[in-house]
Amino acid sequence: MTRKIQDASAVKLPRVTKGKRPYFFADQSIDQVMTFFLELMTEVLVLRDRQDTLERLLDEKGAVNRADIRSYIPSSDVEAERTAERAAFVSRVLRIHSPEGRADDEGASG
């Protein structure tokens, strides 16, 4: 049974990492840059969700406060729309890393 927790501050997670940090590339600095890049992508997606929430609340109410934003729960349709937008964003940003590469790379001269 899945249960939603209304107050995220009630959840206490350990803040200690166990084991060594995994590395995926021979040069550890590449891992660090990729970690930074993925964390930055996550922050952008969070900001997009928050902006979407603001826009929807403004359309609905005309004015909002912080409590409205914090208590907003997207409908399943809104969540599906956001999920599709996130997938498209990740696909665009990481397209160069896909096996097919970028479509605009074909025929490019160096």
C-alpha positions as CSV (number, residue, x, y, z in Angstrom):
1,M,0.0,0.0,0.0
2,T,1.4,3.4,-1.1
3,R,0.9,6.3,1.3
4,K,1.4,10.0,0.4
5,I,3.1,12.0,3.1
6,Q,1.6,15.4,3.4
7,D,4.5,16.9,5.4
8,A,7.9,16.2,3.7
9,S,9.7,17.5,6.8
10,A,8.3,14.5,8.8
11,V,10.6,12.2,6.7
12,K,14.0,11.8,8.2
13,L,16.6,10.3,5.8
14,P,20.2,9.5,6.7
15,R,22.7,12.0,5.4
16,V,25.6,9.6,5.3
17,T,26.8,8.0,2.1
18,K,28.0,4.4,2.4
19,G,30.8,3.1,0.2
20,K,33.0,4.8,-2.3
21,R,31.6,7.1,-4.9
22,P,31.0,5.3,-8.2
23,Y,32.9,6.5,-11.3
24,F,31.8,5.7,-14.8
25,F,34.5,7.4,-16.9
26,A,38.3,6.9,-16.7
27,D,38.7,10.6,-16.0
28,Q,36.9,11.4,-12.7
29,S,36.5,15.0,-13.7
30,I,34.2,13.9,-16.5
31,D,32.0,12.3,-13.8
32,Q,32.0,15.5,-11.8
33,V,31.0,17.6,-14.8
34,M,28.2,15.1,-15.7
35,T,27.0,15.1,-12.1
36,F,26.9,18.9,-12.1
37,F,25.2,18.9,-15.4
38,L,22.5,16.5,-14.3
39,E,21.9,18.3,-11.1
40,L,21.5,21.6,-13.0
41,M,19.0,19.9,-15.4
42,T,17.0,18.7,-12.3
43,E,16.9,22.3,-11.0
44,V,15.7,23.6,-14.3
45,L,12.9,21.0,-14.4
46,V,11.8,22.0,-10.8
47,L,11.7,25.6,-11.9
48,R,9.6,24.7,-14.9
49,D,7.1,22.8,-12.7
50,R,6.9,25.7,-10.3
51,Q,6.4,28.2,-13.2
52,D,3.7,25.9,-14.6
53,T,2.0,25.8,-11.1
54,L,2.1,29.6,-10.9
55,E,0.6,30.0,-14.4
56,R,-2.2,27.5,-13.7
57,L,-3.0,29.1,-10.4
58,L,-3.0,32.6,-11.9
59,D,-5.3,31.5,-14.7
60,E,-7.6,29.9,-12.1
61,K,-7.5,32.6,-9.3
62,G,-6.0,35.7,-10.7
63,A,-3.7,36.1,-7.7
64,V,-1.7,33.6,-5.6
65,N,0.2,33.4,-2.4
66,R,3.0,31.0,-1.3
67,A,0.5,28.7,0.5
68,D,-1.4,28.2,-2.8
69,I,1.8,27.2,-4.5
70,R,2.9,24.8,-1.7
71,S,-0.5,23.2,-1.5
72,Y,-1.1,22.8,-5.2
73,I,-1.6,19.2,-6.3
74,P,-1.6,18.7,-10.0
75,S,-4.4,16.6,-11.6
76,S,-3.4,13.4,-13.4
77,D,-3.8,15.3,-16.7
78,V,-1.4,18.0,-15.6
79,E,1.0,15.4,-14.3
80,A,0.9,13.5,-17.6
81,E,1.5,16.8,-19.5
82,R,4.5,17.6,-17.2
83,T,5.9,14.1,-17.6
84,A,5.8,14.4,-21.3
85,E,7.5,17.9,-21.2
86,R,10.2,16.5,-18.9
87,A,10.9,13.6,-21.2
88,A,11.1,15.9,-24.2
89,F,13.5,18.2,-22.3
90,V,15.8,15.4,-21.2
91,S,15.7,14.0,-24.8
92,R,16.7,17.4,-26.2
93,V,19.4,18.1,-23.7
94,L,21.0,14.6,-23.8
95,R,20.5,14.0,-27.6
96,I,24.2,14.3,-28.2
97,H,24.8,11.4,-25.9
98,S,22.4,9.0,-27.6
99,P,23.7,6.3,-29.9
100,E,22.2,8.1,-32.9
101,G,23.8,11.3,-32.0
102,R,22.4,14.7,-33.1
103,A,20.4,14.8,-36.3
104,D,22.1,18.1,-37.2
105,D,25.5,16.4,-36.9
106,E,25.0,14.5,-40.1
107,G,27.0,15.8,-43.0
108,A,28.7,18.4,-40.8
109,S,32.3,19.2,-41.6
110,G,35.0,19.6,-39.0
